[in-house]
Amino acid sequence: MDWGLIILFACLLDVMCGDPRWLPHPVVGMGKVISWMDRGIGRWLEKKGWSNETHRVPIRWLGLSFPIVVVGGVWMVCAGLVHLAYDWQPLAGGMLEAMMIWLAIAPRGLAEAGLNIYRALNKQELEEARRQLAMVVSRQTEGLDEGEVVRGGVETVAENLVDAIVAPLFFAAIGGAPLAMAYRAVNTLDAMVGYRSERYLHLGTASARLDDLCNFIPARLTIGVLLLVFWIMRLDVRQAWRTYRRDAHLHPSPNSGIPESLVAGALHIQLGGVNVYHGRLSERARLGDPIEPRQAKHLLQTVRVMWWATGVWVAILVGVSALV
């Protein structure tokens, strides 16, 4: 079965079904394995008396066990299942791959998250909008005004355009569903142990760096996709390009600043600023110029950009599949 058709079918499944609650999601299983490993490693470190100050290097080496076990394990299990399915019936193998890729992407879930915030703001229900934002970000949302809620929503949708759509489909194209699911495991690891808290300052380094590495090419492929989408939607392509060239590198992530700066420029808004994580202030570089005040309409526009980008990216992959 042609891999371009498999990807197209997977995306249609997501558009029609999203993430159905009745179907056990593999990310939940990945999260349980990561939590189990985290508890075990934590007990071992406590028993050995290791700390970030005294055993920085060995703790970083120990952190390699997360990607080795989780990412390697996910790839092996998925590759084995796909191999068995193709041996039994080629069509069954193609269908299984399509289902795995469907579970590795999340355009509909990402759109619903953004639209839930937009609908609450449109009804002038600011508290509900904050609650909806809190479901998709780790920053504190209490006390945020409308502009800050919009900023959080736009940043989330723009950043996850790479994580939830472009990157998993990129890896599906070059390595099939097993590689797409392995990428999803990398992404889950980064979300759970890759942030720079006291506990994961060194233990999560390998997971965070692997996520940066895996997203490096997909994030840069997103540049052309988004510029084409902005042209189709008659948004400001030139301002998007200028903002990307000027501001993308200011983001603490080597990849997230790319889609965020492009979207900020195209919509004539400014992203970044002060976030609060567990009571601590975190200053993020400003991306874009505040040509327009942030409003609910910008969140709706970002969701539309995300859908257009999904369609363009899938069309590119299907076209490449037809050529090769």
Secondary structure, 3 states (H helix, E strand, C coil): CCHHHHHHHHHHHHHHHCCCCCCCCHHHHHHHHHHHHHHHHHHHHHHHCCCCCCCHHHHHHHHCHHHHHHHHHHHHHHHHHHHHHHHHCHHHHHHHHHHHHHHHCCHHHHHHHHHHHHHHHHCCCHHHHHHHHHCCCCCCCCCCCHHHHHHHHHHHHHHHHHHHHHHHHHHHHHHHHHHHHHHHHHHHHHHHHCCCCCCCCCCCHHHHHHHHHHHHHHHHHHHHHHHHHHHHCCCCHHHHHHHHHHHHHHCCCCCCHHHHHHHHHHHCCCEEEEEEECCEEEEEEEECCCCCCCCHHHHHHHHHHHHHHHHHHHHHHHHHHHHC
